Every structure is written in C-alpha cells, then in structure tokens.
Amino acid sequence: MSDKQNLSYQAGQATGQTKEKASGLMDKAKDAAASAQDSMQHAGQQMKQKAQGAADVVKDKTGMNKNT
C-alpha cells in the first residue's frame, strides 16, 4: 500500500469514527431532551394540582364551592 493510499485509508477511518461519535452524542442529546420534557410535564401537572387545591380551599372558605 502506498503512502497516499495509507493516508486516504486513515482519513476514511477518522471520518467514520467521527461520524459514529457524533451519532452517539446526538442520541444522548435526544435522550436528555426527552427526559427534560418528561420532567417539565410532571412538574407542570403538580403545579396545576396544587393551584386547583388552593383554589378549592379559597372557594370553601368563601362559600363559593358548589361541589359540597
């Protein structure tokens, strides 16, 4: 194998490794984004429940709650 062929081969190997690493990083980024989205949805649901609970307490105290 000539020096030129060897350098070309090594360049191809480096390119392939770089693409593989980039793909792995993209997968990790997607997983992190999905996890963050799930966490935010959960936090939002908790906030909504707490706000509804607080509103119900106010309605109960002011006699505006028609559910009771």
mmCIF file as Biopython writes it, N, C-alpha, C and O atoms, coordinates in Angstrom:
data_model
#
loop_
_atom_site.group_PDB
_atom_site.id
_atom_site.type_symbol
_atom_site.label_atom_id
_atom_site.label_alt_id
_atom_site.label_comp_id
_atom_site.label_asym_id
_atom_site.label_entity_id
_atom_site.label_seq_id
_atom_site.pdbx_PDB_ins_code
_atom_site.Cartn_x
_atom_site.Cartn_y
_atom_site.Cartn_z
_atom_site.occupancy
_atom_site.B_iso_or_equiv
_atom_site.auth_seq_id
_atom_site.auth_asym_id
_atom_site.pdbx_PDB_model_num
ATOM 1   N N  . MET A ? 1  ? 0.860   -1.171 0.000  1.0 0.0 1  A 1 
ATOM 2   C CA . MET A ? 1  ? 0.000   0.000  0.000  1.0 0.0 1  A 1 
ATOM 3   C C  . MET A ? 1  ? 0.907   1.235  0.000  1.0 0.0 1  A 1 
ATOM 4   O O  . MET A ? 1  ? 1.844   1.319  0.794  1.0 0.0 1  A 1 
ATOM 5   N N  . SER A ? 2  ? 0.632   2.172  -0.874 1.0 0.0 2  A 1 
ATOM 6   C CA . SER A ? 2  ? 1.458   3.375  -0.954 1.0 0.0 2  A 1 
ATOM 7   C C  . SER A ? 2  ? 1.117   4.320  0.184  1.0 0.0 2  A 1 
ATOM 8   O O  . SER A ? 2  ? 0.094   4.164  0.851  1.0 0.0 2  A 1 
ATOM 9   N N  . ASP A ? 3  ? 1.974   5.291  0.398  1.0 0.0 3  A 1 
ATOM 10  C CA . ASP A ? 3  ? 1.735   6.285  1.447  1.0 0.0 3  A 1 
ATOM 11  C C  . ASP A ? 3  ? 0.424   7.037  1.202  1.0 0.0 3  A 1 
ATOM 12  O O  . ASP A ? 3  ? -0.324  7.325  2.137  1.0 0.0 3  A 1 
ATOM 13  N N  . LYS A ? 4  ? 0.163   7.347  -0.059 1.0 0.0 4  A 1 
ATOM 14  C CA . LYS A ? 4  ? -1.053  8.077  -0.406 1.0 0.0 4  A 1 
ATOM 15  C C  . LYS A ? 4  ? -2.284  7.244  -0.084 1.0 0.0 4  A 1 
ATOM 16  O O  . LYS A ? 4  ? -3.259  7.755  0.468  1.0 0.0 4  A 1 
ATOM 17  N N  . GLN A ? 5  ? -2.242  5.957  -0.428 1.0 0.0 5  A 1 
ATOM 18  C CA . GLN A ? 5  ? -3.360  5.074  -0.139 1.0 0.0 5  A 1 
ATOM 19  C C  . GLN A ? 5  ? -3.546  4.908  1.366  1.0 0.0 5  A 1 
ATOM 20  O O  . GLN A ? 5  ? -4.671  4.869  1.862  1.0 0.0 5  A 1 
ATOM 21  N N  . ASN A ? 6  ? -2.427  4.811  2.086  1.0 0.0 6  A 1 
ATOM 22  C CA . ASN A ? 6  ? -2.483  4.659  3.531  1.0 0.0 6  A 1 
ATOM 23  C C  . ASN A ? 6  ? -3.099  5.893  4.183  1.0 0.0 6  A 1 
ATOM 24  O O  . ASN A ? 6  ? -3.937  5.771  5.076  1.0 0.0 6  A 1 
ATOM 25  N N  . LEU A ? 7  ? -2.689  7.078  3.743  1.0 0.0 7  A 1 
ATOM 26  C CA . LEU A ? 7  ? -3.248  8.318  4.286  1.0 0.0 7  A 1 
ATOM 27  C C  . LEU A ? 7  ? -4.736  8.433  3.969  1.0 0.0 7  A 1 
ATOM 28  O O  . LEU A ? 7  ? -5.527  8.878  4.801  1.0 0.0 7  A 1 
ATOM 29  N N  . SER A ? 8  ? -5.103  8.026  2.762  1.0 0.0 8  A 1 
ATOM 30  C CA . SER A ? 8  ? -6.506  8.061  2.374  1.0 0.0 8  A 1 
ATOM 31  C C  . SER A ? 8  ? -7.324  7.101  3.245  1.0 0.0 8  A 1 
ATOM 32  O O  . SER A ? 8  ? -8.426  7.434  3.680  1.0 0.0 8  A 1 
ATOM 33  N N  . TYR A ? 9  ? -6.783  5.929  3.488  1.0 0.0 9  A 1 
ATOM 34  C CA . TYR A ? 9  ? -7.448  4.943  4.339  1.0 0.0 9  A 1 
ATOM 35  C C  . TYR A ? 9  ? -7.621  5.491  5.754  1.0 0.0 9  A 1 
ATOM 36  O O  . TYR A ? 9  ? -8.697  5.391  6.344  1.0 0.0 9  A 1 
ATOM 37  N N  . GLN A ? 10 ? -6.550  6.068  6.287  1.0 0.0 10 A 1 
ATOM 38  C CA . GLN A ? 10 ? -6.614  6.623  7.644  1.0 0.0 10 A 1 
ATOM 39  C C  . GLN A ? 10 ? -7.612  7.773  7.738  1.0 0.0 10 A 1 
ATOM 40  O O  . GLN A ? 10 ? -8.322  7.908  8.735  1.0 0.0 10 A 1 
ATOM 41  N N  . ALA A ? 11 ? -7.662  8.599  6.696  1.0 0.0 11 A 1 
ATOM 42  C CA . ALA A ? 11 ? -8.631  9.691  6.672  1.0 0.0 11 A 1 
ATOM 43  C C  . ALA A ? 11 ? -10.057 9.143  6.664  1.0 0.0 11 A 1 
ATOM 44  O O  . ALA A ? 11 ? -10.936 9.682  7.336  1.0 0.0 11 A 1 
ATOM 45  N N  . GLY A ? 12 ? -10.277 8.094  5.918  1.0 0.0 12 A 1 
ATOM 46  C CA . GLY A ? 12 ? -11.594 7.463  5.887  1.0 0.0 12 A 1 
ATOM 47  C C  . GLY A ? 12 ? -11.966 6.875  7.234  1.0 0.0 12 A 1 
ATOM 48  O O  . GLY A ? 12 ? -13.111 6.979  7.675  1.0 0.0 12 A 1 
ATOM 49  N N  . GLN A ? 13 ? -10.990 6.256  7.887  1.0 0.0 13 A 1 
ATOM 50  C CA . GLN A ? 13 ? -11.230 5.699  9.221  1.0 0.0 13 A 1 
ATOM 51  C C  . GLN A ? 13 ? -11.591 6.806  10.208 1.0 0.0 13 A 1 
ATOM 52  O O  . GLN A ? 13 ? -12.527 6.669  10.995 1.0 0.0 13 A 1 
ATOM 53  N N  . ALA A ? 14 ? -10.844 7.894  10.157 1.0 0.0 14 A 1 
ATOM 54  C CA . ALA A ? 14 ? -11.100 9.017  11.064 1.0 0.0 14 A 1 
ATOM 55  C C  . ALA A ? 14 ? -12.484 9.611  10.821 1.0 0.0 14 A 1 
ATOM 56  O O  . ALA A ? 14 ? -13.195 9.958  11.764 1.0 0.0 14 A 1 
ATOM 57  N N  . THR A ? 15 ? -12.854 9.723  9.561  1.0 0.0 15 A 1 
ATOM 58  C CA . THR A ? 15 ? -14.178 10.256 9.215  1.0 0.0 15 A 1 
ATOM 59  C C  . THR A ? 15 ? -15.271 9.350  9.771  1.0 0.0 15 A 1 
ATOM 60  O O  . THR A ? 15 ? -16.247 9.823  10.353 1.0 0.0 15 A 1 
ATOM 61  N N  . GLY A ? 16 ? -15.101 8.060  9.588  1.0 0.0 16 A 1 
ATOM 62  C CA . GLY A ? 16 ? -16.092 7.110  10.095 1.0 0.0 16 A 1 
ATOM 63  C C  . GLY A ? 16 ? -16.218 7.159  11.605 1.0 0.0 16 A 1 
ATOM 64  O O  . GLY A ? 16 ? -17.325 7.122  12.142 1.0 0.0 16 A 1 
ATOM 65  N N  . GLN A ? 17 ? -15.091 7.242  12.290 1.0 0.0 17 A 1 
ATOM 66  C CA . GLN A ? 17 ? -15.114 7.312  13.752 1.0 0.0 17 A 1 
ATOM 67  C C  . GLN A ? 17 ? -15.781 8.598  14.226 1.0 0.0 17 A 1 
ATOM 68  O O  . GLN A ? 17 ? -16.535 8.596  15.198 1.0 0.0 17 A 1 
ATOM 69  N N  . THR A ? 18 ? -15.495 9.694  13.530 1.0 0.0 18 A 1 
ATOM 70  C CA . THR A ? 18 ? -16.095 10.974 13.895 1.0 0.0 18 A 1 
ATOM 71  C C  . THR A ? 18 ? -17.604 10.936 13.716 1.0 0.0 18 A 1 
ATOM 72  O O  . THR A ? 18 ? -18.346 11.435 14.562 1.0 0.0 18 A 1 
ATOM 73  N N  . LYS A ? 19 ? -18.057 10.346 12.617 1.0 0.0 19 A 1 
ATOM 74  C CA . LYS A ? 19 ? -19.496 10.233 12.376 1.0 0.0 19 A 1 
ATOM 75  C C  . LYS A ? 19 ? -20.156 9.367  13.446 1.0 0.0 19 A 1 
ATOM 76  O O  . LYS A ? 19 ? -21.254 9.673  13.911 1.0 0.0 19 A 1 
ATOM 77  N N  . GLU A ? 20 ? -19.492 8.301  13.826 1.0 0.0 20 A 1 
ATOM 78  C CA . GLU A ? 20 ? -20.048 7.409  14.849 1.0 0.0 20 A 1 
ATOM 79  C C  . GLU A ? 20 ? -20.148 8.118  16.197 1.0 0.0 20 A 1 
ATOM 80  O O  . GLU A ? 20 ? -21.145 7.981  16.906 1.0 0.0 20 A 1 
ATOM 81  N N  . LYS A ? 21 ? -19.111 8.873  16.543 1.0 0.0 21 A 1 
ATOM 82  C CA . LYS A ? 21 ? -19.142 9.624  17.803 1.0 0.0 21 A 1 
ATOM 83  C C  . LYS A ? 21 ? -20.241 10.681 17.777 1.0 0.0 21 A 1 
ATOM 84  O O  . LYS A ? 21 ? -20.946 10.875 18.767 1.0 0.0 21 A 1 
ATOM 85  N N  . ALA A ? 22 ? -20.385 11.364 16.641 1.0 0.0 22 A 1 
ATOM 86  C CA . ALA A ? 22 ? -21.422 12.393 16.506 1.0 0.0 22 A 1 
ATOM 87  C C  . ALA A ? 22 ? -22.808 11.771 16.650 1.0 0.0 22 A 1 
ATOM 88  O O  . ALA A ? 22 ? -23.691 12.347 17.286 1.0 0.0 22 A 1 
ATOM 89  N N  . SER A ? 23 ? -22.990 10.611 16.065 1.0 0.0 23 A 1 
ATOM 90  C CA . SER A ? 23 ? -24.268 9.919  16.166 1.0 0.0 23 A 1 
ATOM 91  C C  . SER A ? 23 ? -24.572 9.557  17.628 1.0 0.0 23 A 1 
ATOM 92  O O  . SER A ? 23 ? -25.700 9.714  18.095 1.0 0.0 23 A 1 
ATOM 93  N N  . GLY A ? 24 ? -23.558 9.077  18.328 1.0 0.0 24 A 1 
ATOM 94  C CA . GLY A ? 24 ? -23.734 8.744  19.739 1.0 0.0 24 A 1 
ATOM 95  C C  . GLY A ? 24 ? -24.085 9.965  20.573 1.0 0.0 24 A 1 
ATOM 96  O O  . GLY A ? 24 ? -24.929 9.895  21.467 1.0 0.0 24 A 1 
ATOM 97  N N  . LEU A ? 25 ? -23.437 11.078 20.279 1.0 0.0 25 A 1 
ATOM 98  C CA . LEU A ? 25 ? -23.731 12.307 21.011 1.0 0.0 25 A 1 
ATOM 99  C C  . LEU A ? 25 ? -25.143 12.801 20.719 1.0 0.0 25 A 1 
ATOM 100 O O  . LEU A ? 25 ? -25.823 13.303 21.614 1.0 0.0 25 A 1 
ATOM 101 N N  . MET A ? 26 ? -25.580 12.665 19.488 1.0 0.0 26 A 1 
ATOM 102 C CA . MET A ? 26 ? -26.934 13.074 19.135 1.0 0.0 26 A 1 
ATOM 103 C C  . MET A ? 26 ? -27.966 12.211 19.860 1.0 0.0 26 A 1 
ATOM 104 O O  . MET A ? 26 ? -28.992 12.714 20.317 1.0 0.0 26 A 1 
ATOM 105 N N  . ASP A ? 27 ? -27.691 10.920 19.961 1.0 0.0 27 A 1 
ATOM 106 C CA . ASP A ? 27 ? -28.600 10.036 20.689 1.0 0.0 27 A 1 
ATOM 107 C C  . ASP A ? 27 ? -28.683 10.451 22.160 1.0 0.0 27 A 1 
ATOM 108 O O  . ASP A ? 27 ? -29.767 10.485 22.743 1.0 0.0 27 A 1 
ATOM 109 N N  . LYS A ? 28 ? -27.537 10.764 22.747 1.0 0.0 28 A 1 
ATOM 110 C CA . LYS A ? 28 ? -27.537 11.206 24.148 1.0 0.0 28 A 1 
ATOM 111 C C  . LYS A ? 28 ? -28.296 12.514 24.314 1.0 0.0 28 A 1 
ATOM 112 O O  . LYS A ? 28 ? -29.019 12.693 25.294 1.0 0.0 28 A 1 
ATOM 113 N N  . ALA A ? 29 ? -28.136 13.426 23.364 1.0 0.0 29 A 1 
ATOM 114 C CA . ALA A ? 29 ? -28.839 14.710 23.425 1.0 0.0 29 A 1 
ATOM 115 C C  . ALA A ? 29 ? -30.348 14.502 23.309 1.0 0.0 29 A 1 
ATOM 116 O O  . ALA A ? 29 ? -31.121 15.153 24.012 1.0 0.0 29 A 1 
ATOM 117 N N  . LYS A ? 30 ? -30.768 13.601 22.426 1.0 0.0 30 A 1 
ATOM 118 C CA . LYS A ? 30 ? -32.197 13.310 22.277 1.0 0.0 30 A 1 
ATOM 119 C C  . LYS A ? 30 ? -32.756 12.731 23.572 1.0 0.0 30 A 1 
ATOM 120 O O  . LYS A ? 30 ? -33.838 13.117 24.014 1.0 0.0 30 A 1 
ATOM 121 N N  . ASP A ? 31 ? -32.019 11.809 24.175 1.0 0.0 31 A 1 
ATOM 122 C CA . ASP A ? 31 ? -32.461 11.207 25.434 1.0 0.0 31 A 1 
ATOM 123 C C  . ASP A ? 31 ? -32.574 12.257 26.531 1.0 0.0 31 A 1 
ATOM 124 O O  . ASP A ? 31 ? -33.533 12.253 27.302 1.0 0.0 31 A 1 
ATOM 125 N N  . ALA A ? 32 ? -31.599 13.153 26.600 1.0 0.0 32 A 1 
ATOM 126 C CA . ALA A ? 32 ? -31.628 14.209 27.619 1.0 0.0 32 A 1 
ATOM 127 C C  . ALA A ? 32 ? -32.813 15.142 27.393 1.0 0.0 32 A 1 
ATOM 128 O O  . ALA A ? 32 ? -33.467 15.558 28.349 1.0 0.0 32 A 1 
ATOM 129 N N  . ALA A ? 33 ? -33.089 15.467 26.146 1.0 0.0 33 A 1 
ATOM 130 C CA . ALA A ? 33 ? -34.218 16.345 25.839 1.0 0.0 33 A 1 
ATOM 131 C C  . ALA A ? 33 ? -35.545 15.679 26.208 1.0 0.0 33 A 1 
ATOM 132 O O  . ALA A ? 33 ? -36.438 16.323 26.758 1.0 0.0 33 A 1 
ATOM 133 N N  . ALA A ? 34 ? -35.663 14.408 25.907 1.0 0.0 34 A 1 
ATOM 134 C CA . ALA A ? 34 ? -36.891 13.685 26.241 1.0 0.0 34 A 1 
ATOM 135 C C  . ALA A ? 34 ? -37.077 13.611 27.752 1.0 0.0 34 A 1 
ATOM 136 O O  . ALA A ? 34 ? -38.190 13.767 28.253 1.0 0.0 34 A 1 
ATOM 137 N N  . SER A ? 35 ? -36.002 13.375 28.464 1.0 0.0 35 A 1 
ATOM 138 C CA . SER A ? 35 ? -36.062 13.312 29.922 1.0 0.0 35 A 1 
ATOM 139 C C  . SER A ? 35 ? -36.459 14.665 30.508 1.0 0.0 35 A 1 
ATOM 140 O O  . SER A ? 35 ? -37.263 14.733 31.437 1.0 0.0 35 A 1 
ATOM 141 N N  . ALA A ? 36 ? -35.895 15.734 29.963 1.0 0.0 36 A 1 
ATOM 142 C CA . ALA A ? 36 ? -36.233 17.082 30.439 1.0 0.0 36 A 1 
ATOM 143 C C  . ALA A ? 36 ? -37.701 17.384 30.165 1.0 0.0 36 A 1 
ATOM 144 O O  . ALA A ? 36 ? -38.383 17.980 30.999 1.0 0.0 36 A 1 
ATOM 145 N N  . GLN A ? 37 ? -38.187 16.971 28.997 1.0 0.0 37 A 1 
ATOM 146 C CA . GLN A ? 37 ? -39.591 17.204 28.664 1.0 0.0 37 A 1 
ATOM 147 C C  . GLN A ? 37 ? -40.503 16.462 29.640 1.0 0.0 37 A 1 
ATOM 148 O O  . GLN A ? 37 ? -41.494 17.018 30.114 1.0 0.0 37 A 1 
ATOM 149 N N  . ASP A ? 38 ? -40.170 15.220 29.936 1.0 0.0 38 A 1 
ATOM 150 C CA . ASP A ? 38 ? -40.965 14.441 30.882 1.0 0.0 38 A 1 
ATOM 151 C C  . ASP A ? 38 ? -40.973 15.094 32.259 1.0 0.0 38 A 1 
ATOM 152 O O  . ASP A ? 38 ? -42.010 15.161 32.919 1.0 0.0 38 A 1 
ATOM 153 N N  . SER A ? 39 ? -39.812 15.571 32.682 1.0 0.0 39 A 1 
ATOM 154 C CA . SER A ? 39 ? -39.711 16.221 33.989 1.0 0.0 39 A 1 
ATOM 155 C C  . SER A ? 39 ? -40.551 17.490 34.038 1.0 0.0 39 A 1 
ATOM 156 O O  . SER A ? 39 ? -41.224 17.762 35.032 1.0 0.0 39 A 1 
ATOM 157 N N  . MET A ? 40 ? -40.507 18.258 32.965 1.0 0.0 40 A 1 
ATOM 158 C CA . MET A ? 40 ? -41.279 19.505 32.929 1.0 0.0 40 A 1 
ATOM 159 C C  . MET A ? 40 ? -42.779 19.223 32.909 1.0 0.0 40 A 1 
ATOM 160 O O  . MET A ? 40 ? -43.553 19.940 33.543 1.0 0.0 40 A 1 
ATOM 161 N N  . GLN A ? 41 ? -43.192 18.192 32.191 1.0 0.0 41 A 1 
ATOM 162 C CA . GLN A ? 41 ? -44.611 17.842 32.163 1.0 0.0 41 A 1 
ATOM 163 C C  . GLN A ? 41 ? -45.072 17.419 33.546 1.0 0.0 41 A 1 
ATOM 164 O O  . GLN A ? 41 ? -46.157 17.800 33.986 1.0 0.0 41 A 1 
ATOM 165 N N  . HIS A ? 42 ? -44.259 16.637 34.227 1.0 0.0 42 A 1 
ATOM 166 C CA . HIS A ? 42 ? -44.602 16.193 35.572 1.0 0.0 42 A 1 
ATOM 167 C C  . HIS A ? 42 ? -44.693 17.384 36.520 1.0 0.0 42 A 1 
ATOM 168 O O  . HIS A ? 42 ? -45.631 17.483 37.312 1.0 0.0 42 A 1 
ATOM 169 N N  . ALA A ? 43 ? -43.731 18.274 36.439 1.0 0.0 43 A 1 
ATOM 170 C CA . ALA A ? 43 ? -43.730 19.462 37.300 1.0 0.0 43 A 1 
ATOM 171 C C  . ALA A ? 43 ? -44.957 20.324 37.002 1.0 0.0 43 A 1 
ATOM 172 O O  . ALA A ? 43 ? -45.578 20.860 37.920 1.0 0.0 43 A 1 
ATOM 173 N N  . GLY A ? 44 ? -45.302 20.457 35.739 1.0 0.0 44 A 1 
ATOM 174 C CA . GLY A ? 44 ? -46.479 21.235 35.366 1.0 0.0 44 A 1 
ATOM 175 C C  . GLY A ? 44 ? -47.760 20.634 35.910 1.0 0.0 44 A 1 
ATOM 176 O O  . GLY A ? 44 ? -48.646 21.359 36.362 1.0 0.0 44 A 1 
ATOM 177 N N  . GLN A ? 45 ? -47.862 19.317 35.869 1.0 0.0 45 A 1 
ATOM 178 C CA . GLN A ? 45 ? -49.041 18.644 36.412 1.0 0.0 45 A 1 
ATOM 179 C C  . GLN A ? 45 ? -49.142 18.864 37.922 1.0 0.0 45 A 1 
ATOM 180 O O  . GLN A ? 45 ? -50.229 19.091 38.454 1.0 0.0 45 A 1 
ATOM 181 N N  . GLN A ? 46 ? -47.994 18.795 38.608 1.0 0.0 46 A 1 
ATOM 182 C CA . GLN A ? 46 ? -48.000 19.021 40.050 1.0 0.0 46 A 1 
ATOM 183 C C  . GLN A ? 46 ? -48.426 20.451 40.374 1.0 0.0 46 A 1 
ATOM 184 O O  . GLN A ? 46 ? -49.203 20.679 41.301 1.0 0.0 46 A 1 
ATOM 185 N N  . MET A ? 47 ? -47.916 21.407 39.609 1.0 0.0 47 A 1 
ATOM 186 C CA . MET A ? 47 ? -48.283 22.804 39.842 1.0 0.0 47 A 1 
ATOM 187 C C  . MET A ? 47 ? -49.774 23.016 39.607 1.0 0.0 47 A 1 
ATOM 188 O O  . MET A ? 47 ? -50.432 23.731 40.362 1.0 0.0 47 A 1 
ATOM 189 N N  . LYS A ? 48 ? -50.302 22.394 38.562 1.0 0.0 48 A 1 
ATOM 190 C CA . LYS A ? 48 ? -51.727 22.525 38.261 1.0 0.0 48 A 1 
ATOM 191 C C  . LYS A ? 48 ? -52.565 21.958 39.404 1.0 0.0 48 A 1 
ATOM 192 O O  . LYS A ? 48 ? -53.561 22.557 39.810 1.0 0.0 48 A 1 
ATOM 193 N N  . GLN A ? 49 ? -52.157 20.803 39.918 1.0 0.0 49 A 1 
ATOM 194 C CA . GLN A ? 49 ? -52.899 20.184 41.022 1.0 0.0 49 A 1 
ATOM 195 C C  . GLN A ? 49 ? -52.857 21.052 42.275 1.0 0.0 49 A 1 
ATOM 196 O O  . GLN A ? 49 ? -53.865 21.205 42.965 1.0 0.0 49 A 1 
ATOM 197 N N  . LYS A ? 50 ? -51.689 21.619 42.564 1.0 0.0 50 A 1 
ATOM 198 C CA . LYS A ? 50 ? -51.570 22.481 43.744 1.0 0.0 50 A 1 
ATOM 199 C C  . LYS A ? 50 ? -52.404 23.740 43.588 1.0 0.0 50 A 1 
ATOM 200 O O  . LYS A ? 50 ? -53.047 24.183 44.540 1.0 0.0 50 A 1 
ATOM 201 N N  . ALA A ? 51 ? -52.399 24.321 42.392 1.0 0.0 51 A 1 
ATOM 202 C CA . ALA A ? 51 ? -53.202 25.518 42.154 1.0 0.0 51 A 1 
ATOM 203 C C  . ALA A ? 51 ? -54.690 25.206 42.284 1.0 0.0 51 A 1 
ATOM 204 O O  . ALA A ? 51 ? -55.446 25.999 42.846 1.0 0.0 51 A 1 
ATOM 205 N N  . GLN A ? 52 ? -55.109 24.060 41.769 1.0 0.0 52 A 1 
ATOM 206 C CA . GLN A ? 52 ? -56.510 23.675 41.890 1.0 0.0 52 A 1 
ATOM 207 C C  . GLN A ? 52 ? -56.882 23.460 43.355 1.0 0.0 52 A 1 
ATOM 208 O O  . GLN A ? 52 ? -57.962 23.849 43.800 1.0 0.0 52 A 1 
ATOM 209 N N  . GLY A ? 53 ? -55.966 22.833 44.093 1.0 0.0 53 A 1 
ATOM 210 C CA . GLY A ? 53 ? -56.207 22.636 45.528 1.0 0.0 53 A 1 
ATOM 211 C C  . GLY A ? 53 ? -56.336 23.961 46.267 1.0 0.0 53 A 1 
ATOM 212 O O  . GLY A ? 53 ? -57.206 24.120 47.123 1.0 0.0 53 A 1 
ATOM 213 N N  . ALA A ? 54 ? -55.474 24.904 45.936 1.0 0.0 54 A 1 
ATOM 214 C CA . ALA A ? 54 ? -55.529 26.217 46.577 1.0 0.0 54 A 1 
ATOM 215 C C  . ALA A ? 54 ? -56.830 26.933 46.210 1.0 0.0 54 A 1 
ATOM 216 O O  . ALA A ? 54 ? -57.449 27.576 47.058 1.0 0.0 54 A 1 
ATOM 217 N N  . ALA A ? 55 ? -57.236 26.822 44.961 1.0 0.0 55 A 1 
ATOM 218 C CA . ALA A ? 55 ? -58.486 27.448 44.537 1.0 0.0 55 A 1 
ATOM 219 C C  . ALA A ? 55 ? -59.671 26.821 45.261 1.0 0.0 55 A 1 
ATOM 220 O O  . ALA A ? 55 ? -60.601 27.526 45.654 1.0 0.0 55 A 1 
ATOM 221 N N  . ASP A ? 56 ? -59.646 25.535 45.437 1.0 0.0 56 A 1 
ATOM 222 C CA . ASP A ? 56 ? -60.731 24.857 46.153 1.0 0.0 56 A 1 
ATOM 223 C C  . ASP A ? 56 ? -60.796 25.304 47.606 1.0 0.0 56 A 1 
ATOM 224 O O  . ASP A ? 56 ? -61.887 25.480 48.151 1.0 0.0 56 A 1 
ATOM 225 N N  . VAL A ? 57 ? -59.647 25.491 48.238 1.0 0.0 57 A 1 
ATOM 226 C CA . VAL A ? 57 ? -59.622 25.965 49.633 1.0 0.0 57 A 1 
ATOM 227 C C  . VAL A ? 57 ? -60.250 27.353 49.716 1.0 0.0 57 A 1 
ATOM 228 O O  . VAL A ? 57 ? -61.052 27.623 50.610 1.0 0.0 57 A 1 
ATOM 229 N N  . VAL A ? 58 ? -59.886 28.227 48.789 1.0 0.0 58 A 1 
ATOM 230 C CA . VAL A ? 58 ? -60.449 29.582 48.789 1.0 0.0 58 A 1 
ATOM 231 C C  . VAL A ? 58 ? -61.963 29.522 48.580 1.0 0.0 58 A 1 
ATOM 232 O O  . VAL A ? 58 ? -62.718 30.225 49.251 1.0 0.0 58 A 1 
ATOM 233 N N  . LYS A ? 59 ? -62.398 28.673 47.639 1.0 0.0 59 A 1 
ATOM 234 C CA . LYS A ? 59 ? -63.827 28.548 47.401 1.0 0.0 59 A 1 
ATOM 235 C C  . LYS A ? 59 ? -64.545 28.025 48.636 1.0 0.0 59 A 1 
ATOM 236 O O  . LYS A ? 59 ? -65.630 28.500 48.971 1.0 0.0 59 A 1 
ATOM 237 N N  . ASP A ? 60 ? -63.945 27.048 49.315 1.0 0.0 60 A 1 
ATOM 238 C CA . ASP A ? 60 ? -64.551 26.502 50.528 1.0 0.0 60 A 1 
ATOM 239 C C  . ASP A ? 60 ? -64.668 27.575 51.613 1.0 0.0 60 A 1 
ATOM 240 O O  . ASP A ? 60 ? -65.699 27.689 52.276 1.0 0.0 60 A 1 
ATOM 241 N N  . LYS A ? 61 ? -63.610 28.351 51.783 1.0 0.0 61 A 1 
ATOM 242 C CA . LYS A ? 61 ? -63.591 29.369 52.836 1.0 0.0 61 A 1 
ATOM 243 C C  . LYS A ? 61 ? -64.543 30.512 52.538 1.0 0.0 61 A 1 
ATOM 244 O O  . LYS A ? 61 ? -65.075 31.128 53.461 1.0 0.0 61 A 1 
ATOM 245 N N  . THR A ? 62 ? -64.766 30.804 51.264 1.0 0.0 62 A 1 
ATOM 246 C CA . THR A ? 62 ? -65.656 31.907 50.911 1.0 0.0 62 A 1 
ATOM 247 C C  . THR A ? 62 ? -67.079 31.449 50.596 1.0 0.0 62 A 1 
ATOM 248 O O  . THR A ? 62 ? -67.952 32.262 50.292 1.0 0.0 62 A 1 
ATOM 249 N N  . GLY A ? 63 ? -67.297 30.149 50.671 1.0 0.0 63 A 1 
ATOM 250 C CA . GLY A ? 63 ? -68.626 29.620 50.403 1.0 0.0 63 A 1 
ATOM 251 C C  . GLY A ? 63 ? -68.978 29.570 48.933 1.0 0.0 63 A 1 
ATOM 252 O O  . GLY A ? 63 ? -70.152 29.446 48.585 1.0 0.0 63 A 1 
ATOM 253 N N  . MET A ? 64 ? -68.004 29.662 48.077 1.0 0.0 64 A 1 
ATOM 254 C CA . MET A ? 64 ? -68.266 29.663 46.636 1.0 0.0 64 A 1 
ATOM 255 C C  . MET A ? 64 ? -68.208 28.257 46.037 1.0 0.0 64 A 1 
ATOM 256 O O  . MET A ? 64 ? -68.530 28.080 44.862 1.0 0.0 64 A 1 
ATOM 257 N N  . ASN A ? 65 ? -67.807 27.268 46.812 1.0 0.0 65 A 1 
ATOM 258 C CA . ASN A ? 65 ? -67.636 25.913 46.283 1.0 0.0 65 A 1 
ATOM 259 C C  . ASN A ? 65 ? -68.994 25.249 46.202 1.0 0.0 65 A 1 
ATOM 260 O O  . ASN A ? 65 ? -69.606 24.960 47.229 1.0 0.0 65 A 1 
ATOM 261 N N  . LYS A ? 66 ? -69.467 25.006 45.005 1.0 0.0 66 A 1 
ATOM 262 C CA . LYS A ? 66 ? -70.797 24.419 44.784 1.0 0.0 66 A 1 
ATOM 263 C C  . LYS A ? 66 ? -70.768 22.899 44.805 1.0 0.0 66 A 1 
ATOM 264 O O  . LYS A ? 66 ? -71.812 22.256 44.695 1.0 0.0 66 A 1 
ATOM 265 N N  . ASN A ? 67 ? -69.553 22.308 44.948 1.0 0.0 67 A 1 
ATOM 266 C CA . ASN A ? 67 ? -69.427 20.843 44.942 1.0 0.0 67 A 1 
ATOM 267 C C  . ASN A ? 67 ? -69.798 20.244 46.283 1.0 0.0 67 A 1 
ATOM 268 O O  . ASN A ? 67 ? -70.038 19.039 46.368 1.0 0.0 67 A 1 
ATOM 269 N N  . THR A ? 68 ? -69.852 21.039 47.319 1.0 0.0 68 A 1 
ATOM 270 C CA . THR A ? 68 ? -70.140 20.500 48.659 1.0 0.0 68 A 1 
ATOM 271 C C  . THR A ? 68 ? -71.544 20.791 49.084 1.0 0.0 68 A 1 
ATOM 272 O O  . THR A ? 68 ? -71.949 20.408 50.182 1.0 0.0 68 A 1 
#
